[in-house]
Each structure stands twice: as C-alpha cells, then as structure tokens.
Amino acid sequence: MNQNIFTNGEIVIIRASNELVTIIKNHYVKNMKRYSYTVDKYPSTFYFEEELMKRG
C-alpha cells in the first residue's frame, strides 16, 4: 500500500481551480493502488492525489 500524502482536516489546493479546500475523508482504492480524497466544498466528488497539492 502506498503512503497517504494528505490527511483528514488538512487544507489543500485543487489544481484545476486553485481553490482552497479541506480534506474530510480519504480512502485507499486497492485496484488503482492510490488514495482518493473527499473535500468539504464538494462532498459528492472525490479527487486523486495528482489533482490536489499542498498549500504554502
């Protein structure tokens, strides 16, 4: 299993829109071998690690 890059409660940036959001849930997708993340502003959408970036 890969290491989780982001943690719940962490504020990150959505690369496509440059929006600041807070991660509310993360889940390891076993067959894709990567994590998906749910954020506060869009709880019905999930993002993969490459779609988010750390702020700062």
Backbone hydrogen bonds, N-H to C=O, Kabsch-Sander energy under -0.5 kcal/mol:
donor,donor_aa,acceptor,acceptor_aa,energy
9,G,23,I,-3.4
10,E,7,T,-2.0
12,V,10,E,-0.5
12,V,21,V,-2.8
13,I,53,M,-2.9
14,I,19,E,-2.3
15,R,13,I,-0.7
15,R,51,E,-2.3
17,S,14,I,-0.5
18,N,14,I,-2.5
19,E,14,I,-0.6
21,V,12,V,-2.6
23,I,10,E,-2.5
24,I,38,T,-2.9
25,K,38,T,-1.5
27,H,36,S,-2.4
29,V,27,H,-0.5
29,V,34,R,-3.1
30,K,28,Y,-0.9
32,M,29,V,-0.8
33,K,29,V,-1.3
34,R,29,V,-1.3
36,S,27,H,-3.0
37,Y,47,Y,-3.0
38,T,25,K,-2.8
39,V,42,Y,-0.6
39,V,45,T,-0.6
40,D,22,T,-2.4
45,T,42,Y,-1.9
47,Y,37,Y,-2.8
49,E,35,Y,-0.8
51,E,48,F,-2.1
52,L,49,E,-1.4
53,M,13,I,-1.9
55,R,11,I,-0.7
